[in-house]
Amino acid sequence: MKSRIFLAFVLLLSGNILCLAGHKDYSKRGGEFSILKDIRLDARKLKFSNKRLVDVEGLRLGASVFSLNTTVTIQTVESVVSQGSVWEDLDAEYELIVGDDVENKLHNKLINDIYQFWLTNPRDNSVVGEKNVTLRKGSYLIFSGHPYPDLVWFGNRFVKIEFKRFTNPKKSGLGAEQSFWESTIRFYDTNNKRVKLEYLVNGLQEEFLRWYKAGEFQR
């Protein structure tokens, strides 16, 4: 099952899955929503819940928590034969957790972990690290976890989600977290260009190491 979800996420990263939803900039609401700057969401409802301390990569950091309702595509029937699988659009509720990376501690840990991994592993397409970085100067994006992220670092902030429930209690399925990262959330740089989740493949590992040694990730 995980291998099929991973394949779907790799297709997303390669650009073969298109997301055509209406993503909005909720940071324009101001106040507690300002932390969502350059993050766009396809949400039916978005409400600020509270602020709390969360554990992220061994660090204790403050975060703003939002309640989010959206429609996601879920695999409600699984089959070893792909044609026998059933996918449905279901309303789902999540917690969206967004926090400031105080003193860039999380950034530095993630970048150093990626650096150490590619120093000691084969740099080819047969290897995928647990943590990866989108290589774009000025507005790069770091994410951790696969077959889908459990953490994204972007613009001096970190983003996590927690799936809460499907609105219809009679429905259930696989892929609630995966579908959120695929279709609900998007990240944009200061030039209003989308920054996608991309693995370090096709020679990008060597480029990452050059960036690291040249000090491009120093903060």
C-alpha positions in Angstrom: 0.0 0.0 0.0 2.8 2.5 0.9 4.6 1.8 -2.3 1.5 2.8 -4.3 1.0 6.0 -2.3 4.7 6.8 -2.7 4.4 6.3 -6.5 1.5 8.7 -6.6 3.5 11.3 -4.7 6.5 10.9 -7.0 4.2 11.6 -9.9 3.0 14.7 -8.2 6.5 15.9 -7.7 7.4 15.3 -11.3 4.5 17.4 -12.4 2.3 14.7 -13.8 -0.5 15.3 -11.4 -2.2 18.7 -11.9 -4.0 20.6 -9.1 -6.6 22.9 -10.4 -8.2 24.1 -7.2 -8.9 27.7 -6.1 -6.0 28.4 -3.7 -6.3 31.6 -1.6 -4.0 33.8 0.2 -5.5 33.9 3.7 -2.7 36.0 5.1 -4.6 39.0 3.8 -7.0 38.6 6.7 -4.2 39.9 8.9 -3.8 39.3 12.6 -3.2 35.6 13.4 -3.5 34.8 9.7 -0.4 36.9 8.8 1.9 33.8 9.4 0.4 32.3 6.3 2.2 34.7 4.0 3.2 33.1 0.7 1.2 30.0 1.6 -2.1 29.4 -0.4 -4.8 27.1 0.6 -7.8 25.4 -1.0 -10.0 25.5 2.0 -13.8 25.5 2.5 -13.3 26.9 6.0 -10.2 28.1 7.8 -10.4 29.3 11.4 -7.6 30.2 13.9 -7.8 27.9 16.9 -4.9 28.6 19.3 -1.2 29.0 19.9 0.8 26.2 21.4 4.3 24.7 21.7 5.0 21.7 19.4 7.8 19.3 19.1 9.6 19.5 15.8 12.8 17.5 15.1 13.7 17.5 18.8 13.0 21.2 19.1 10.2 22.9 21.1 8.8 25.7 19.0 5.8 27.9 19.2 3.1 27.6 16.5 -0.2 29.0 15.4 -2.9 26.3 14.9 -5.7 26.6 12.4 -8.8 24.4 11.9 -9.2 23.7 8.2 -12.0 22.0 6.2 -11.3 21.0 2.6 -12.3 18.5 0.0 -9.6 15.8 -0.7 -9.4 12.8 -3.0 -9.3 9.6 -1.0 -8.8 5.9 -1.9 -12.0 4.4 -0.4 -11.5 0.9 -1.9 -8.0 -0.6 -2.3 -7.2 -3.2 -4.9 -4.0 -5.0 -6.1 -5.3 -4.3 -9.6 -5.3 -0.5 -10.1 -8.5 -0.6 -12.1 -10.3 -2.1 -9.1 -9.4 0.8 -6.8 -12.1 3.4 -5.9 -11.3 7.1 -5.3 -13.8 9.6 -3.9 -13.8 13.3 -3.1 -14.6 13.6 0.6 -14.8 16.6 3.0 -12.1 16.3 5.7 -11.0 18.3 8.7 -7.3 19.0 9.6 -5.2 21.0 12.0 -2.8 23.2 10.1 0.2 24.0 12.3 2.4 26.9 11.3 5.2 28.3 13.4 8.2 30.6 13.3 11.7 28.9 13.1 13.2 30.8 16.0 16.9 31.5 15.4 16.8 29.2 12.3 17.5 26.2 14.5 15.1 24.0 12.6 16.4 25.2 9.2 20.0 24.5 10.2 19.2 21.0 11.6 17.3 20.0 8.4 20.0 21.3 6.1 22.8 19.7 8.0 21.0 16.3 8.1 20.5 16.5 4.3 24.2 17.4 3.9 25.4 14.5 6.0 23.1 12.1 4.2 24.4 12.9 0.7 28.0 12.8 1.9 27.6 9.2 2.8 25.1 7.8 0.3 25.1 7.1 -3.4 24.1 10.2 -5.3 21.8 8.6 -7.9 18.1 8.1 -8.6 18.0 4.8 -6.7 18.4 6.6 -3.4 15.8 9.0 -1.9 16.7 10.7 1.4 14.2 11.1 4.3 14.8 14.9 4.0 15.0 17.0 0.8 15.2 20.5 -0.4 13.9 22.4 -3.4 16.8 24.2 -4.9 15.7 27.8 -5.6 17.9 30.6 -4.5 16.2 33.0 -2.1 13.0 31.0 -1.4 14.0 27.3 -1.2 11.8 24.8 0.5 12.8 21.9 2.8 10.6 18.9 3.6 10.9 15.8 5.7 9.2 12.4 5.4 8.0 10.1 2.7 5.9 8.9 0.9 4.5 12.3 1.8 5.8 15.1 4.1 5.3 15.2 7.8 7.1 18.6 7.9 7.8 21.5 5.5 10.1 24.4 6.2 9.5 27.5 4.1 10.2 31.2 4.5 11.6 30.9 8.0 8.5 28.9 9.1 7.6 25.3 9.5 4.3 23.7 8.5 2.7 20.5 9.8 -0.7 19.0 9.5 -2.8 16.6 11.5 -5.8 14.8 9.9 -8.7 14.9 12.3 -11.7 13.3 10.6 -13.9 12.9 7.5 -17.0 15.1 7.8 -19.2 12.1 6.8 -18.7 9.5 9.6 -19.8 6.7 7.3 -16.9 7.3 5.0 -13.2 6.3 5.4 -10.2 5.7 3.2 -6.5 6.0 2.6 -4.4 9.0 1.7 -5.8 11.9 3.7 -2.4 13.4 4.5 -1.1 12.7 1.0 -4.0 14.4 -0.7 -3.6 17.5 1.5 0.0 18.0 0.4 -0.9 17.2 -3.2 -4.0 19.5 -3.6 -4.7 21.7 -0.6 -1.6 23.6 0.1 0.9 25.5 -2.2 4.0 27.6 -1.5 5.0 30.8 -3.4 8.2 32.8 -3.5 8.5 36.6 -3.3 8.1 36.8 -7.1 4.8 34.9 -6.9 6.3 31.8 -8.4 5.2 28.4 -7.0 7.9 26.5 -5.1 7.1 22.8 -5.4 8.1 19.8 -3.2 10.9 18.2 -5.3 13.3 15.4 -4.5 17.0 15.7 -5.0 17.3 13.4 -8.0 18.8 13.6 -11.5 22.1 15.0 -10.3 20.6 17.6 -8.0 22.4 16.0 -5.0 25.7 17.3 -6.4 24.2 20.7 -6.9 23.0 20.7 -3.3 26.4 19.9 -2.0 27.9 22.8 -4.1 25.3 25.2 -2.6 26.1 24.0 0.9 29.8 24.4 0.5 29.3 27.8 -1.1 27.3 29.0 1.9 24.0 29.4 0.1 22.1 27.9 3.1 23.9 29.8 5.8 21.5 31.8 8.1 
